[in-house]
Amino acid sequence: MVECLRRIFITRWHTFCSRLLARWWGVELAPGCSFNGLPLFRRHPGSRIRIGPGCMFFSAPKSNLIGVNRPCIVSTHREGAHIHIGPNCSFSGTVIGCAAKIVLAENVRCGANTAITDTDWHRDDPRTGPDAPVMIEKGVWLGINVTVLKGVTIGENTFVAAGSIVTRSLPANVVAGGVPAKVLRLINNYQAGVDR
């Protein structure tokens, strides 16, 4: 009982502080979002970060028992960059770094220590290429330690297995995995929970 009350208090306190951080950085944070641990927000001037209602951010090391090794970090790095996160998404130690455009539709799950980026991060290095938008569609689930790289679209309801690196787009309703990630099998309606 005491532990439950302590967790409720901590989540409410972190949510209050996170809302202040979002306001300070000019992050558009919809109602109903909750935070366990403090995230790191960084919004470049002239860019936009929008977070939809009901999203959950787990940044504290003990907030997810699978092991969160860093806070959630949501950042833009260039003027005109745009991060849009739809309603009811969840993040555990997730890094989202944007120089162009990253869109997550509703009900996206990001497992512990996932990373999503649309840039190579080092523009001064001639080996890097141009930034390219990332689109993650409704109901996608990224397993623990998944990395999604620039120019990728992940189709609706797709599950990406733990430890995968997504370098190319994936269709809807598949299980994908590996380095680089590839389609392993289709998800039928029963497995997706449609006919239960």
C-alpha positions in Angstrom: 0.0 0.0 0.0 2.7 2.4 1.0 4.7 1.6 -2.2 1.6 2.3 -4.4 1.0 5.6 -2.7 4.7 6.5 -3.1 4.6 5.7 -6.9 1.4 7.7 -7.4 3.0 10.7 -5.6 6.3 10.4 -7.6 4.4 10.2 -10.9 2.3 13.2 -10.1 5.4 15.2 -9.0 7.3 14.2 -12.1 4.3 15.0 -14.3 4.0 18.5 -12.8 7.8 19.1 -13.2 7.8 17.7 -16.8 4.9 20.1 -17.8 7.0 23.0 -16.5 10.0 21.7 -18.6 7.8 21.4 -21.6 6.5 24.9 -21.2 10.1 26.2 -20.8 11.2 24.6 -24.0 8.1 25.5 -26.0 6.9 21.9 -26.3 3.2 21.6 -27.1 2.1 19.0 -24.5 -1.5 17.9 -24.6 -3.5 17.1 -21.5 -3.4 13.7 -19.9 0.3 12.9 -20.4 2.1 11.3 -17.5 5.8 11.1 -16.6 7.8 8.7 -14.3 11.2 10.4 -14.1 12.1 13.6 -15.8 12.5 13.7 -19.6 15.0 15.9 -21.5 13.3 18.3 -23.9 15.3 20.4 -26.3 13.5 22.5 -29.0 15.6 24.4 -31.6 14.3 27.9 -32.3 11.9 27.8 -35.3 11.1 24.1 -34.8 8.1 22.4 -33.4 7.4 19.5 -30.9 3.8 18.4 -30.4 2.9 15.6 -28.0 -0.7 14.3 -28.1 -3.0 13.4 -25.2 -2.5 10.4 -23.0 1.1 9.8 -23.7 3.3 8.1 -21.1 7.0 8.7 -20.6 9.1 6.4 -18.4 12.5 8.0 -17.7 13.4 6.8 -14.2 15.7 3.7 -14.0 13.1 1.8 -12.0 10.1 3.0 -14.0 10.2 -0.1 -16.3 11.5 -3.3 -14.8 13.0 -4.4 -18.1 15.7 -1.7 -17.5 15.7 1.9 -18.6 19.2 3.2 -18.9 18.5 6.8 -19.8 15.7 9.4 -19.6 13.4 10.0 -22.5 15.0 12.6 -24.8 12.9 14.5 -27.3 14.8 17.1 -29.4 14.8 19.1 -32.6 18.1 20.2 -34.1 17.3 22.6 -36.9 14.9 25.4 -37.8 11.8 23.9 -39.4 12.2 20.5 -37.8 8.9 19.0 -36.6 8.2 16.2 -34.2 4.5 15.1 -34.0 3.6 12.4 -31.5 0.0 11.2 -31.6 -2.3 10.3 -28.7 -1.7 7.4 -26.3 1.9 6.6 -27.2 4.3 5.2 -24.6 8.1 5.6 -24.2 10.7 4.0 -22.0 14.0 5.7 -22.1 13.3 6.6 -25.8 15.4 9.1 -27.7 13.7 11.0 -30.6 16.2 13.3 -32.4 14.8 15.3 -35.3 16.4 17.6 -37.9 13.6 17.3 -40.5 10.3 15.5 -39.6 9.3 12.6 -37.3 5.7 11.6 -37.0 4.4 8.9 -34.6 0.7 8.1 -35.1 -1.5 7.0 -32.2 -0.9 4.1 -29.9 2.8 3.6 -30.7 4.8 1.7 -28.1 8.5 2.3 -27.7 10.2 -0.3 -25.6 13.1 0.4 -23.3 16.1 2.4 -24.7 14.7 2.7 -28.2 16.0 5.5 -30.6 14.3 7.2 -33.5 16.2 9.7 -35.7 15.8 11.3 -39.1 19.4 12.6 -39.3 23.0 11.4 -39.3 23.7 14.0 -36.5 27.1 15.1 -37.9 26.4 17.5 -40.8 30.0 18.6 -41.0 31.2 15.1 -41.9 31.2 14.5 -45.7 30.2 10.9 -45.2 26.8 11.8 -44.0 23.7 12.1 -46.3 20.7 14.4 -46.3 18.1 14.2 -43.5 15.0 12.2 -44.4 11.6 12.0 -42.6 10.5 9.1 -40.4 6.9 8.0 -40.2 5.7 5.4 -37.6 2.1 4.5 -38.2 -0.7 3.6 -35.7 -0.2 0.7 -33.3 3.4 0.0 -34.1 5.4 -1.6 -31.3 9.2 -1.2 -31.1 10.9 -3.8 -28.8 13.7 -3.1 -26.4 16.8 -1.4 -27.9 15.3 -0.9 -31.4 16.9 1.8 -33.5 14.9 3.5 -36.3 17.0 5.4 -38.8 16.2 8.2 -41.3 13.9 7.8 -44.3 11.9 5.0 -42.8 8.2 4.4 -42.7 6.9 1.6 -40.4 3.4 0.4 -41.4 0.4 0.2 -39.1 0.3 -2.6 -36.4 3.9 -3.8 -37.1 6.0 -5.2 -34.4 9.8 -4.7 -34.5 11.7 -7.3 -32.5 14.2 -6.4 -29.7 17.6 -5.2 -30.8 16.7 -4.5 -34.4 18.0 -1.7 -36.5 15.4 -0.4 -39.0 17.2 1.0 -42.1 14.4 0.5 -44.6 10.7 0.9 -44.6 8.5 -1.9 -43.3 4.9 -2.8 -44.4 1.9 -2.9 -42.1 0.9 -6.0 -40.0 4.2 -7.8 -39.9 6.8 -9.0 -37.4 10.2 -7.7 -38.4 13.6 -8.1 -36.9 17.3 -8.2 -37.4 20.2 -6.0 -38.4 19.0 -4.6 -40.7 15.4 -5.3 -39.9 13.5 -7.4 -42.4 10.0 -9.0 -42.5 9.9 -12.3 -40.6 6.2 -13.1 -40.8 2.8 -11.6 -41.3 0.5 -10.8 -38.4 -3.0 -12.3 -38.9 -6.2 -10.8 -37.4 -6.3 -13.1 -34.4 -2.7 -12.3 -33.4 -3.4 -8.6 -33.8 -6.3 -8.9 -31.3 -8.9 -8.0 -33.9 -11.0 -11.2 -33.6 -10.7 -11.8 -29.9 
